[in-house]
Amino acid sequence: MYSQIKLSAALLLSASFVAHAGVTRRQECNSLVISIDDSISYGNSEPQNDPDSPALIITNASNVTTAGGPSSSDSKCVYFYRPDSNALADELDCEGTEEECAEEKYDGQHLYTGDVWPYIITDPECEITFDDTVADNSTLREDGFIQVDSEGVVTIGGLPIYQYPDDTAEECLCNFGPWASVGPDGASPQFEVTQRT
């Protein structure tokens, strides 16, 4: 009994507790791995602007229940949500004073809520790593282009990203409606998104 209590205490001490946007989790810190898959299958949802585009893949996101649904640490392509992009565009287009534009300020948080599009969340202390499929001169590697904020929200060019639960490591199946997969340059081959540069 004592050894079980001791083991439980050790596990608690080695884990991080984070709460964000309806998310409470206990998780080990792993590297968030960014890669590019040039043989991804889009099924019937090929990106409109580049049907043969490689996909950006993220591995080791947190296994948590988010306000967008339960997320997975499995290797999956990721998506932008058009209303997030529109919110950022409204901020960047505002030409008034800082006070006048305060209402348009976009905080990089997920605007979708529901149970079908989990958020990509990680421990804020986890590092972002790139495998060798990401070129050394890629935009993705530029300082600050991919970020993890203090609450664990992962953004690409200032936009939060999502998973689709039915995707597998080989499939990226939901370039439909307001959803757009992320391509190898951090933009989307589905439709144009507004990003911070």
MDTraj code that builds the backbone (N, CA, C; nanometers):
import mdtraj as md
import numpy as np

residues = "MET TYR SER GLN ILE LYS LEU SER ALA ALA LEU LEU LEU SER ALA SER PHE VAL ALA HIS ALA GLY VAL THR ARG ARG GLN GLU CYS ASN SER LEU VAL ILE SER ILE ASP ASP SER ILE SER TYR GLY ASN SER GLU PRO GLN ASN ASP PRO ASP SER PRO ALA LEU ILE ILE THR ASN ALA SER ASN VAL THR THR ALA GLY GLY PRO SER SER SER ASP SER LYS CYS VAL TYR PHE TYR ARG PRO ASP SER ASN ALA LEU ALA ASP GLU LEU ASP CYS GLU GLY THR GLU GLU GLU CYS ALA GLU GLU LYS TYR ASP GLY GLN HIS LEU TYR THR GLY ASP VAL TRP PRO TYR ILE ILE THR ASP PRO GLU CYS GLU ILE THR PHE ASP ASP THR VAL ALA ASP ASN SER THR LEU ARG GLU ASP GLY PHE ILE GLN VAL ASP SER GLU GLY VAL VAL THR ILE GLY GLY LEU PRO ILE TYR GLN TYR PRO ASP ASP THR ALA GLU GLU CYS LEU CYS ASN PHE GLY PRO TRP ALA SER VAL GLY PRO ASP GLY ALA SER PRO GLN PHE GLU VAL THR GLN ARG THR".split()
xyz = np.array([
    [0.0829, -0.1192, 0.0000],
    [0.0000, 0.0000, 0.0000],
    [0.0875, 0.1259, 0.0000],
    [0.1900, 0.1274, 0.0873],
    [0.2791, 0.2432, 0.0946],
    [0.3472, 0.2674, -0.0406],
    [0.3916, 0.1578, -0.1066],
    [0.4598, 0.1749, -0.2352],
    [0.3646, 0.2298, -0.3416],
    [0.2348, 0.1936, -0.3361],
    [0.1389, 0.2479, -0.4317],
    [0.1204, 0.3977, -0.4088],
    [0.1110, 0.4388, -0.2829],
    [0.0956, 0.5806, -0.2516],
    [0.2188, 0.6577, -0.2972],
    [0.3366, 0.6021, -0.2726],
    [0.4613, 0.6663, -0.3117],
    [0.4692, 0.6817, -0.4637],
    [0.4284, 0.5779, -0.5383],
    [0.4295, 0.5821, -0.6835],
    [0.3308, 0.6871, -0.7347],
    [0.2107, 0.6922, -0.6763],
    [0.1108, 0.7910, -0.7176],
    [0.1621, 0.9320, -0.6949],
    [0.2282, 0.9544, -0.5827],
    [0.2823, 1.0872, -0.5538],
    [0.3892, 1.1249, -0.6546],
    [0.4740, 1.0282, -0.6895],
    [0.5798, 1.0553, -0.7880],
    [0.5203, 1.0901, -0.9236],
    [0.4149, 1.0192, -0.9645],
    [0.3508, 1.0490, -1.0919],
    [0.2895, 1.1875, -1.0909],
    [0.2282, 1.2268, -0.9801],
    [0.1689, 1.3590, -0.9713],
    [0.2749, 1.4679, -0.9794],
    [0.3875, 1.4460, -0.9151],
    [0.4933, 1.5460, -0.9171],
    [0.5573, 1.5596, -1.0545],
    [0.5557, 1.4524, -1.1340],
    [0.6218, 1.4583, -1.2647],
    [0.5299, 1.5080, -1.3740],
    [0.4049, 1.5393, -1.3414],
    [0.3093, 1.5814, -1.4430],
    [0.2758, 1.7277, -1.4265],
    [0.2245, 1.7872, -1.5334],
    [0.1828, 1.9261, -1.5309],
    [0.0315, 1.9325, -1.5249],
    [-0.0213, 2.0246, -1.4462],
    [-0.1655, 2.0473, -1.4404],
    [-0.1938, 2.1811, -1.5058],
    [-0.2825, 2.1828, -1.6065],
    [-0.3121, 2.3055, -1.6777],
    [-0.4619, 2.3139, -1.7005],
    [-0.5184, 2.4304, -1.6856],
    [-0.6598, 2.4506, -1.7175],
    [-0.6699, 2.5586, -1.8239],
    [-0.7493, 2.5345, -1.9284],
    [-0.7675, 2.6326, -2.0350],
    [-0.8958, 2.6030, -2.1094],
    [-0.9746, 2.7045, -2.1315],
    [-1.0930, 2.6973, -2.2179],
    [-1.1729, 2.5699, -2.1971],
    [-1.2027, 2.5401, -2.0723],
    [-1.2793, 2.4188, -2.0460],
    [-1.1946, 2.2934, -2.0459],
    [-1.0626, 2.3079, -2.0454],
    [-0.9715, 2.1935, -2.0480],
    [-0.9024, 2.1816, -1.9136],
    [-0.9098, 2.0664, -1.8534],
    [-0.8278, 2.0379, -1.7358],
    [-0.7534, 1.9095, -1.7651],
    [-0.6235, 1.9101, -1.7414],
    [-0.5489, 1.7909, -1.7773],
    [-0.4293, 1.7697, -1.6859],
    [-0.3855, 1.6480, -1.6824],
    [-0.2600, 1.6094, -1.6200],
    [-0.1848, 1.5364, -1.7288],
    [-0.0688, 1.5850, -1.7649],
    [0.0008, 1.5210, -1.8747],
    [0.1517, 1.5315, -1.8625],
    [0.2188, 1.4332, -1.9161],
    [0.3638, 1.4378, -1.9251],
    [0.4013, 1.5345, -2.0377],
    [0.5144, 1.5998, -2.0252],
    [0.5600, 1.6930, -2.1271],
    [0.6406, 1.6181, -2.2335],
    [0.5929, 1.6222, -2.3557],
    [0.6645, 1.5651, -2.4693],
    [0.6900, 1.6759, -2.5698],
    [0.7857, 1.6556, -2.6606],
    [0.8041, 1.7512, -2.7683],
    [0.6835, 1.7464, -2.8606],
    [0.6397, 1.8630, -2.9041],
    [0.5372, 1.8725, -3.0063],
    [0.6104, 1.8654, -3.1396],
    [0.5867, 1.7595, -3.2169],
    [0.6659, 1.7345, -3.3375],
    [0.5895, 1.7798, -3.4612],
    [0.6552, 1.8632, -3.5420],
    [0.5985, 1.9135, -3.6666],
    [0.6656, 1.8384, -3.7820],
    [0.5844, 1.7876, -3.8740],
    [0.6383, 1.7210, -3.9920],
    [0.5509, 1.7531, -4.1128],
    [0.5988, 1.7163, -4.2299],
    [0.5265, 1.7362, -4.3557],
    [0.5084, 1.6002, -4.4217],
    [0.3849, 1.5696, -4.4613],
    [0.3554, 1.4429, -4.5285],
    [0.3173, 1.4724, -4.6729],
    [0.4049, 1.4329, -4.7661],
    [0.3759, 1.4600, -4.9075],
    [0.3007, 1.3461, -4.9752],
    [0.2610, 1.2448, -4.8976],
    [0.1818, 1.1357, -4.9553],
    [0.0460, 1.1222, -4.8850],
    [0.0024, 1.2287, -4.8199],
    [-0.1245, 1.2259, -4.7467],
    [-0.2409, 1.2005, -4.8436],
    [-0.3404, 1.1263, -4.7976],
    [-0.4618, 1.1046, -4.8768],
    [-0.5696, 1.2011, -4.8281],
    [-0.6293, 1.2743, -4.9215],
    [-0.7375, 1.3659, -4.8863],
    [-0.8753, 1.3039, -4.9108],
    [-0.8804, 1.1803, -4.9551],
    [-1.0099, 1.1198, -4.9840],
    [-1.0844, 1.2059, -5.0850],
    [-1.2067, 1.2448, -5.0521],
    [-1.2853, 1.3327, -5.1394],
    [-1.2781, 1.4787, -5.0968],
    [-1.1775, 1.5144, -5.0191],
    [-1.1689, 1.6534, -4.9717],
    [-1.0358, 1.7178, -5.0089],
    [-0.9946, 1.6985, -5.1354],
    [-0.8701, 1.7607, -5.1802],
    [-0.8798, 1.9127, -5.1644],
    [-0.7728, 1.9772, -5.1187],
    [-0.7751, 2.1226, -5.1061],
    [-0.8040, 2.1899, -5.2407],
    [-0.8924, 2.2879, -5.2415],
    [-0.9365, 2.3532, -5.3647],
    [-0.8240, 2.4177, -5.4437],
    [-0.7330, 2.4855, -5.3737],
    [-0.6295, 2.5619, -5.4432],
    [-0.5059, 2.4799, -5.4790],
    [-0.4898, 2.3634, -5.4192],
    [-0.3752, 2.2767, -5.4494],
    [-0.4076, 2.1336, -5.4072],
    [-0.4787, 2.0590, -5.4929],
    [-0.5249, 1.9241, -5.4566],
    [-0.4135, 1.8263, -5.4199],
    [-0.2903, 1.8528, -5.4668],
    [-0.1795, 1.7619, -5.4397],
    [-0.0890, 1.8121, -5.3268],
    [-0.1336, 1.9107, -5.2541],
    [-0.0498, 1.9705, -5.1496],
    [-0.0118, 1.8702, -5.0417],
    [0.1141, 1.8704, -4.9981],
    [0.1494, 1.7977, -4.8756],
    [0.0739, 1.8579, -4.7578],
    [0.0673, 1.7865, -4.6475],
    [-0.0034, 1.8334, -4.5282],
    [0.0930, 1.8490, -4.4118],
    [0.0668, 1.9490, -4.3305],
    [0.1410, 1.9657, -4.2059],
    [0.0809, 1.8691, -4.1030],
    [0.1679, 1.7940, -4.0366],
    [0.1278, 1.6933, -3.9381],
    [0.1828, 1.7331, -3.8015],
    [0.1008, 1.7173, -3.6983],
    [0.1481, 1.7395, -3.5608],
    [0.1323, 1.6095, -3.4827],
    [0.2376, 1.5752, -3.4111],
    [0.2400, 1.4564, -3.3253],
    [0.2690, 1.5003, -3.1817],
    [0.2076, 1.4329, -3.0871],
    [0.2280, 1.4550, -2.9432],
    [0.1538, 1.5761, -2.8878],
    [0.0423, 1.6158, -2.9502],
    [-0.0450, 1.7134, -2.8844],
    [-0.1014, 1.6462, -2.7591],
    [-0.1625, 1.7231, -2.6734],
    [-0.2171, 1.6668, -2.5496],
    [-0.3390, 1.5794, -2.5761],
    [-0.3478, 1.4676, -2.5030],
    [-0.4687, 1.3837, -2.5005],
    [-0.5608, 1.4415, -2.3949],
    [-0.6496, 1.5312, -2.4350],
    [-0.7359, 1.5990, -2.3387],
    [-0.8744, 1.6192, -2.3982],
    [-0.9695, 1.6520, -2.3118],
    [-1.1004, 1.6937, -2.3599],
    [-1.1006, 1.8454, -2.3658],
    [-1.1162, 1.8998, -2.4864],
    [-1.1184, 2.0445, -2.5058],
    [-1.2623, 2.0896, -2.5290],
    [-1.2829, 2.2200, -2.5355],
    [-1.4162, 2.2731, -2.5653],
    [-1.4540, 2.2492, -2.7112],
    [-1.3623, 2.1876, -2.7878],
    [-1.3923, 2.1481, -2.9255],
    [-1.4070, 1.9979, -2.9408],
    [-1.3880, 1.9238, -2.8315],
    [-1.3951, 1.7779, -2.8363],
    [-1.2674, 1.7163, -2.7822],
    [-1.2632, 1.5826, -2.7695],
    [-1.1443, 1.5149, -2.7156],
    [-1.0315, 1.5080, -2.8189],
    [-0.9146, 1.5580, -2.7816],
    [-0.8007, 1.5601, -2.8740],
    [-0.7135, 1.4366, -2.8565],
    [-0.6223, 1.4195, -2.9511],
    [-0.5366, 1.3006, -2.9539],
    [-0.3915, 1.3411, -2.9720],
    [-0.3017, 1.2610, -2.9169],
    [-0.1582, 1.2843, -2.9366],
    [-0.1068, 1.2152, -3.0630],
    [-0.1941, 1.1397, -3.1311],
    [-0.1538, 1.0695, -3.2530],
    [-0.1115, 1.1678, -3.3618],
    [-0.0346, 1.1200, -3.4576],
    [0.0039, 1.2007, -3.5732],
    [-0.1202, 1.2301, -3.6573],
    [-0.1491, 1.3576, -3.6750],
    [-0.2665, 1.3980, -3.7523],
    [-0.2379, 1.5286, -3.8259],
    [-0.3040, 1.5446, -3.9421],
    [-0.2988, 1.6758, -4.0063],
    [-0.3807, 1.7722, -3.9213],
    [-0.3602, 1.9010, -3.9414],
    [-0.4297, 2.0012, -3.8611],
    [-0.5003, 2.1003, -3.9531],
    [-0.5951, 2.1721, -3.8945],
    [-0.6835, 2.2583, -3.9725],
    [-0.6950, 2.3973, -3.9116],
    [-0.7216, 2.4929, -4.0008],
    [-0.7648, 2.6256, -3.9604],
    [-0.9176, 2.6314, -3.9689],
    [-0.9747, 2.7264, -3.8931],
    [-1.1194, 2.7511, -3.8914],
    [-1.1414, 2.8939, -3.9415],
    [-1.2207, 2.9102, -4.0484],
    [-1.2342, 3.0411, -4.1129],
    [-1.2731, 3.1546, -4.0160],
    [-1.3658, 3.1357, -3.9218],
    [-1.3960, 3.2466, -3.8305],
    [-1.2763, 3.2958, -3.7485],
    [-1.1814, 3.2083, -3.7147],
    [-1.0591, 3.2532, -3.6471],
    [-0.9820, 3.3481, -3.7385],
    [-0.9682, 3.3090, -3.8658],
    [-0.8974, 3.3907, -3.9643],
    [-0.9683, 3.5245, -3.9844],
    [-1.1013, 3.5215, -3.9913],
    [-1.1775, 3.6455, -4.0083],
    [-1.1578, 3.7389, -3.8897],
    [-1.1533, 3.6832, -3.7685],
    [-1.1338, 3.7649, -3.6481],
    [-0.9969, 3.8319, -3.6505],
    [-0.8943, 3.7574, -3.6928],
    [-0.7606, 3.8154, -3.7022],
    [-0.7574, 3.9215, -3.8116],
    [-0.8243, 3.8973, -3.9244],
    [-0.8290, 3.9959, -4.0326],
    [-0.8943, 4.1255, -3.9853],
    [-1.0026, 4.1150, -3.9072],
    [-1.0688, 4.2350, -3.8547],
    [-0.9726, 4.3168, -3.7697],
    [-0.8911, 4.2486, -3.6877],
    [-0.7942, 4.3207, -3.6056],
    [-0.6899, 4.3903, -3.6925],
    [-0.6333, 4.3167, -3.7878],
    [-0.5255, 4.3715, -3.8694],
    [-0.5737, 4.4816, -3.9635],
    [-0.7035, 4.4787, -4.0003],
    [-0.7593, 4.5802, -4.0903],
    [-0.8005, 4.7075, -4.0184],
    [-0.8077, 4.7032, -3.8867],
    [-0.8543, 4.8192, -3.8112],
    [-0.7502, 4.9320, -3.8211],
    [-0.7958, 5.0516, -3.8625],
    [-0.7038, 5.1632, -3.8846],
    [-0.7168, 5.2736, -3.7803],
    [-0.7938, 5.2496, -3.6753],
    [-0.8112, 5.3504, -3.5719],
    [-0.6991, 5.3485, -3.4710],
    [-0.7204, 5.4206, -3.3613],
    [-0.6241, 5.4202, -3.2509],
    [-0.6319, 5.2852, -3.1802],
    [-0.5371, 5.2611, -3.0910],
    [-0.5386, 5.1356, -3.0157],
    [-0.6693, 5.1214, -2.9376],
    [-0.7157, 5.2325, -2.8812],
    [-0.8415, 5.2305, -2.8055],
    [-0.9599, 5.2003, -2.8977],
    [-0.9598, 5.2632, -3.0148],
    [-1.0690, 5.2408, -3.1105],
    [-1.0693, 5.0980, -3.1642],
    [-0.9507, 5.0387, -3.1729],
    [-0.9393, 4.9035, -3.2290],
    [-0.9449, 4.7940, -3.1226],
    [-0.9583, 4.8329, -2.9968],
    [-0.9558, 4.7337, -2.8877],
    [-1.0635, 4.6284, -2.9052],
    [-1.1794, 4.6701, -2.9578],
    [-1.2900, 4.5765, -2.9770],
    [-1.2564, 4.4706, -3.0815],
    [-1.1680, 4.5045, -3.1753],
    [-1.1306, 4.4123, -3.2830],
    [-1.0131, 4.3226, -3.2450],
    [-0.9544, 4.3441, -3.1288],
    [-0.8347, 4.2681, -3.0883],
    [-0.8666, 4.1188, -3.0829],
    [-0.7867, 4.0380, -3.1534],
    [-0.8064, 3.8932, -3.1562],
    [-0.6984, 3.8281, -3.0716],
    [-0.7396, 3.7428, -2.9771],
    [-0.6452, 3.6872, -2.8798],
    [-0.5851, 3.5528, -2.9191],
    [-0.6155, 3.5031, -3.0406],
    [-0.5568, 3.3763, -3.0843],
    [-0.6231, 3.2538, -3.0246],
    [-0.7370, 3.2721, -2.9581],
    [-0.8067, 3.1583, -2.8975],
    [-0.9075, 3.0990, -2.9967],
    [-0.9397, 2.9721, -2.9752],
    [-1.0323, 2.9001, -3.0625],
    [-1.1736, 2.9581, -3.0532],
    [-1.2352, 2.9854, -3.1677],
    [-1.3723, 3.0353, -3.1695],
    [-1.4745, 2.9228, -3.1838],
    [-1.4321, 2.8078, -3.2357],
    [-1.5241, 2.6937, -3.2467],
    [-1.5438, 2.6309, -3.1089],
    [-1.6685, 2.5969, -3.0775],
    [-1.6982, 2.5120, -2.9621],
    [-1.7945, 2.4038, -3.0079],
    [-1.7804, 2.2863, -2.9511],
    [-1.8623, 2.1717, -2.9902],
    [-1.7889, 2.0447, -2.9520],
    [-1.8146, 1.9366, -3.0249],
    [-1.7467, 1.8118, -2.9886],
    [-1.6845, 1.7392, -3.1074],
    [-1.6709, 1.8082, -3.2219],
    [-1.6217, 1.7426, -3.3436],
    [-1.4824, 1.7904, -3.3848],
    [-1.4379, 1.9055, -3.3348],
    [-1.3095, 1.9629, -3.3780],
    [-1.2219, 1.9952, -3.2566],
    [-1.1510, 1.8947, -3.2046],
    [-1.0642, 1.9179, -3.0873],
    [-0.9554, 2.0212, -3.1156],
    [-0.9219, 2.0958, -3.0114],
    [-0.8140, 2.1932, -3.0196],
    [-0.6787, 2.1228, -3.0091],
    [-0.5791, 2.1815, -3.0727],
    [-0.4411, 2.1374, -3.0534],
    [-0.3861, 2.2149, -2.9342],
    [-0.3673, 2.1435, -2.8244],
    [-0.3188, 2.2004, -2.6987],
    [-0.1956, 2.1195, -2.6561],
    [-0.1016, 2.1858, -2.5926],
    [0.0125, 2.1143, -2.5362],
    [0.0537, 2.1821, -2.4066],
    [0.1435, 2.1216, -2.3348],
    [0.1968, 2.1843, -2.2145],
    [0.2809, 2.3052, -2.2574],
    [0.2610, 2.4209, -2.1952],
    [0.3375, 2.5393, -2.2341],
    [0.4887, 2.5215, -2.2226],
    [0.5330, 2.4258, -2.1404],
    [0.6764, 2.4024, -2.1232],
    [0.7349, 2.3105, -2.2302],
    [0.6494, 2.2463, -2.3085],
    [0.6995, 2.1532, -2.4101],
    [0.7597, 2.2292, -2.5276],
    [0.8676, 2.1763, -2.5800],
    [0.9316, 2.2435, -2.6924],
    [0.8710, 2.1971, -2.8242],
    [0.8789, 2.2845, -2.9245],
    [0.8371, 2.2508, -3.0599],
    [0.9597, 2.2002, -3.1335],
    [0.9475, 2.0829, -3.1955],
    [1.0589, 2.0291, -3.2738],
    [1.0113, 2.0011, -3.4164],
    [1.1050, 2.0021, -3.5089],
    [1.0763, 1.9789, -3.6497],
    [1.1541, 1.8559, -3.6942],
    [1.0862, 1.7641, -3.7625],
    [1.1626, 1.6500, -3.8133],
    [1.2251, 1.6880, -3.9469],
    [1.2976, 1.5946, -4.0078],
    [1.3746, 1.6295, -4.1269],
    [1.2903, 1.6468, -4.2529],
    [1.1566, 1.6299, -4.2431],
    [1.0706, 1.6598, -4.3584],
    [1.0438, 1.8101, -4.3697],
    [1.0775, 1.8861, -4.2670],
    [1.0590, 2.0316, -4.2686],
    [1.1926, 2.0952, -4.3060],
    [1.1963, 2.1607, -4.4223],
    [1.3208, 2.2188, -4.4729],
    [1.3787, 2.3210, -4.3758],
    [1.5104, 2.3316, -4.3750],
    [1.5780, 2.4252, -4.2851],
    [1.5336, 2.5693, -4.3071],
    [1.4996, 2.6041, -4.4332],
    [1.4595, 2.7416, -4.4643],
    [1.3076, 2.7598, -4.4663],
    [1.2325, 2.6633, -4.4126],
    [1.0866, 2.6701, -4.4113],
    [1.0355, 2.7843, -4.3248],
    [0.9275, 2.8467, -4.3693],
    [0.8580, 2.9483, -4.2894],
    [0.8207, 2.8935, -4.1524],
    [0.7900, 2.7647, -4.1475],
    [0.7490, 2.7030, -4.0217],
    [0.8538, 2.7181, -3.9128],
    [0.9813, 2.7214, -3.9533],
    [1.0908, 2.7306, -3.8568],
    [1.1216, 2.8740, -3.8145],
    [1.0568, 2.9726, -3.8772],
    [1.0842, 3.1122, -3.8423],
    [1.0409, 3.1392, -3.6987],
    [1.1219, 3.2135, -3.6290],
    [1.0978, 3.2412, -3.4877],
    [0.9596, 3.3035, -3.4673],
    [0.8773, 3.2406, -3.3859],
    [0.7464, 3.2940, -3.3523],
    [0.6344, 3.2570, -3.4467],
    [0.6652, 3.1935, -3.5600],
    [0.5568, 3.1592, -3.6544],
    [0.4673, 3.0505, -3.5959],
    [0.5267, 2.9479, -3.5342],
    [0.4491, 2.8502, -3.4575],
    [0.4777, 2.8781, -3.3107],
    [0.3709, 2.8990, -3.2346],
    [0.3880, 2.9352, -3.0937],
    [0.2977, 2.8511, -3.0037],
    [0.3388, 2.8418, -2.8793],
    [0.2551, 2.7842, -2.7734],
    [0.2402, 2.8938, -2.6694],
    [0.1153, 2.9352, -2.6429],
    [0.0981, 3.0436, -2.5458],
    [0.1028, 2.9899, -2.4027],
    [0.0855, 3.0784, -2.3070],
    [0.1004, 3.0407, -2.1662],
    [-0.0062, 2.9427, -2.1196],
    [-0.1137, 2.9268, -2.1974],
    [-0.2191, 2.8316, -2.1621],
    [-0.2126, 2.7040, -2.2468],
    [-0.1090, 2.6933, -2.3305],
    [-0.0904, 2.5717, -2.4083],
    [-0.1548, 2.5715, -2.5451],
    [-0.2141, 2.6846, -2.5867],
    [-0.2764, 2.6932, -2.7188],
    [-0.1664, 2.7032, -2.8243],
    [-0.1713, 2.6138, -2.9241],
    [-0.0738, 2.6145, -3.0322],
    [-0.1305, 2.6966, -3.1477],
    [-0.0530, 2.7940, -3.1959],
    [-0.0953, 2.8746, -3.3095],
    [0.0080, 2.8672, -3.4213],
    [-0.0413, 2.8817, -3.5428],
    [0.0440, 2.8907, -3.6617],
    [0.0094, 3.0231, -3.7287],
    [0.1064, 3.1137, -3.7350],
    [0.0795, 3.2458, -3.7908],
    [-0.0289, 3.3198, -3.7144],
    [-0.0394, 3.2960, -3.5845],
    [-0.1379, 3.3636, -3.5012],
    [-0.2741, 3.2980, -3.4979],
    [-0.2927, 3.1891, -3.5727],
    [-0.4224, 3.1208, -3.5758],
    [-0.4171, 2.9900, -3.4979],
    [-0.5174, 2.9638, -3.4129],
    [-0.5224, 2.8349, -3.3431],
    [-0.5541, 2.7234, -3.4418],
    [-0.5175, 2.6027, -3.4061],
    [-0.5372, 2.4891, -3.4970],
    [-0.6180, 2.3786, -3.4297],
    [-0.6737, 2.2926, -3.5149],
    [-0.7688, 2.1901, -3.4735],
    [-0.7329, 2.0560, -3.5364],
    [-0.7888, 1.9487, -3.4795],
    [-0.7823, 1.8133, -3.5370],
    [-0.9227, 1.7721, -3.5801],
    [-0.9291, 1.6760, -3.6720],
    [-1.0560, 1.6119, -3.7059],
    [-1.0457, 1.4671, -3.6578],
    [-1.1345, 1.4216, -3.5686],
    [-1.1176, 1.2905, -3.5048],
    [-1.1097, 1.1716, -3.6000],
    [-1.1768, 1.1791, -3.7160],
    [-1.1769, 1.0647, -3.8074],
    [-1.0523, 1.0552, -3.8943],
    [-0.9670, 1.1579, -3.8913],
    [-0.8415, 1.1498, -3.9660],
    [-0.7501, 1.0448, -3.9038],
    [-0.6667, 0.9853, -3.9873],
    [-0.5617, 0.8952, -3.9406],
    [-0.4276, 0.9567, -3.9763],
    [-0.3202, 0.8878, -3.9465],
    [-0.1871, 0.9385, -3.9812],
    [-0.1691, 0.9503, -4.1322],
    [-0.2492, 0.8752, -4.2101],
    [-0.2355, 0.8759, -4.3559],
    [-0.3445, 0.9554, -4.4266],
    [-0.4439, 1.0059, -4.3513],
    [-0.5595, 1.0700, -4.4136],
    [-0.5895, 1.2065, -4.3529],
    [-0.6313, 1.2977, -4.4399],
    [-0.6692, 1.4333, -4.4016],
    [-0.8007, 1.4614, -4.4741],
    [-0.9136, 1.4350, -4.4083],
    [-1.0400, 1.4120, -4.4780],
    [-1.1425, 1.5240, -4.4703],
    [-1.1081, 1.6409, -4.4175],
    [-1.2172, 1.7361, -4.3947],
    [-1.1908, 1.8785, -4.4408],
    [-1.1491, 1.8960, -4.5657],
    [-1.1433, 2.0295, -4.6260],
    [-1.2824, 2.0650, -4.6772],
    [-1.3708, 2.1004, -4.5854],
    [-1.5085, 2.1331, -4.6192],
    [-1.5524, 2.2559, -4.5404],
    [-1.6471, 2.3309, -4.5978],
    [-1.7057, 2.4443, -4.5262],
    [-1.5996, 2.5381, -4.4729],
    [-1.6030, 2.5692, -4.3422],
    [-1.5081, 2.6652, -4.2853],
    [-1.3746, 2.6038, -4.2459],
    [-1.3504, 2.4769, -4.2822],
    [-1.2306, 2.4055, -4.2364],
    [-1.1298, 2.3919, -4.3492],
    [-1.0033, 2.4166, -4.3177],
    [-0.8976, 2.4139, -4.4186],
    [-0.7720, 2.3517, -4.3608],
    [-0.7235, 2.2467, -4.4257],
    [-0.6000, 2.1834, -4.3788],
    [-0.4828, 2.2801, -4.3943],
    [-0.3790, 2.2560, -4.3152],
    [-0.2592, 2.3403, -4.3168],
    [-0.1559, 2.2748, -4.4082],
    [-0.0986, 2.3554, -4.4961],
    [-0.0003, 2.3051, -4.5909],
    [0.1420, 2.3174, -4.5402],
    [0.2387, 2.2834, -4.6246],
    [0.3795, 2.2759, -4.5817],
    [0.4432, 2.4105, -4.5506],
    [0.3789, 2.5203, -4.5950],
    [0.4335, 2.6532, -4.5666],
    [0.3624, 2.7202, -4.4495],
    [0.2691, 2.6482, -4.3850],
    [0.1956, 2.7053, -4.2734],
    [0.0723, 2.7822, -4.3133],
    [0.0496, 2.7999, -4.4441],
    [-0.0750, 2.8580, -4.4935],
    [-0.1696, 2.7420, -4.5248],
    [-0.2766, 2.7674, -4.5997],
    [-0.3671, 2.6584, -4.6349],
    [-0.3823, 2.6451, -4.7849],
    [-0.3787, 2.5219, -4.8359],
    [-0.4051, 2.4999, -4.9784],
    [-0.5545, 2.4962, -5.0096],
    [-0.6399, 2.5092, -4.9068],
    [-0.7852, 2.5053, -4.9258],
    [-0.8412, 2.6439, -4.9573],
    [-0.8156, 2.7409, -4.8703],
    [-0.8546, 2.8798, -4.8946],
    [-0.7558, 2.9713, -4.8240],
    [-0.7549, 3.0975, -4.8650],
    [-0.6601, 3.1928, -4.8082],
    [-0.6983, 3.2259, -4.6636],
    [-0.5991, 3.2271, -4.5765],
    [-0.6207, 3.2661, -4.4374],
    [-0.5357, 3.3881, -4.4054],
    [-0.5831, 3.4664, -4.3100],
    [-0.5061, 3.5805, -4.2608],
    [-0.4159, 3.5314, -4.1488],
    [-0.2868, 3.5706, -4.1543],
    [-0.1931, 3.5280, -4.0517],
    [-0.1047, 3.6434, -4.0090],
    [-0.0513, 3.6312, -3.8880],
    [0.0508, 3.7262, -3.8433],
    [0.1835, 3.6839, -3.9055],
    [0.2602, 3.7797, -3.9502],
    [0.3905, 3.7449, -4.0098],
    [0.5029, 3.8117, -3.9316],
])
top = md.Topology()
chain = top.add_chain()
for i, resn in enumerate(residues, 1):
    res = top.add_residue(resn, chain, resSeq=i)
    for name in ("N", "CA", "C"):
        top.add_atom(name, md.element.get_by_symbol(name[0]), res)
traj = md.Trajectory(xyz[None], top)
